[in-house]
Amino acid sequence: MFSRFLEAAAALLMMAGVGQAAELRVCADPDNLPFSNARGEGFENRIVEAVAKELSATVTYVWDAERRTTALEILDKGRCDLVPGAIAGAPGVATTRPYMRSAYAFVLKGEGQGLAAGYDDPRLHHMRIGVQSVGDDALTPPVTALLRRGLGANIQPFTLHGTAADPNTSGAMVAAVASGTIDAAVLWGPFAGYYAARQQTPLRVEIAAPRTADPQMSFAIAMAVRKQDVGLRVAVDRALDARRTEIAEILAAYHVPLQPLDAAEVTP
């Protein structure tokens, strides 16, 4: 009971500080739709604005492309105070209760039969499957799952972050499914849902269940602050709770494929 009182007191103090400063410094990527961009068009932009409104604060962005450095590193250096889109429980920071859970998802053409067997579906052996490649020393979870099933020859790699000339490989992968250049793409769910909805060719997005032995494919997503900023974490938690319906509407508008959060993940 006493610890809950201390948290509430810290939240009130932090909210008062935010109100006086009228500023919430947020780390974000200026060109990373559907998450964020410099024009405020991403769903993380909109969720941050909802939180700031609840805290009676204005948002100041600290822009940095995540392909060059990570937002959590900038947070640790004190250049910003809040990072949206952090994995809940990320090491080295304090994270809020999650505001969504998503997973890696397949993008496929049309309204056909789903991948009932997930990564073990035999039809994958006859498909050209677009994936995002991190590099020789790191593999995304879907790539690992596909390789374990002997599907290396079916993989069509796209670089994870693209290049300066072509930064949007997530959109390019999904467009390749629509055009028939590849038969399927598997990528992080928010990318999959957003870009599939923007194609003229009907596409479907499916979260395919991995086996227990496969890498983790599903992640709860929260906001991150520095470990010592307890008051800010509590204040943002309360703002997220107060705006939960609005946040759900934002995620639906961006076609983010969601999975249920555990009750323990959202219970104060």
Secondary structure, 3 states (H helix, E strand, C coil): CHHHHHHHHHHHHHHHHHHHHCCEEEEECCEECCCEECCCCCHHHHHHHHHHHHCCCCEEEEECCCCCCCHHHHHHCCCCCEEEEEECCCCCCEECCCCEEEEEEEEEECCCCCCCCHHHCHHHHHCCEEEEECECCECCHHHHHHHHCCCHHHEEEEECCCCCCCCCHHHHHHHHHHHCCCCEEEEEHHHHHHHHHCCCCCEEEECCCCCCCCCCCEEEEEEEECCCCHHHHHHHHHHHHHCHHHHHHHHHHCCCCCCCCCHHHHCC
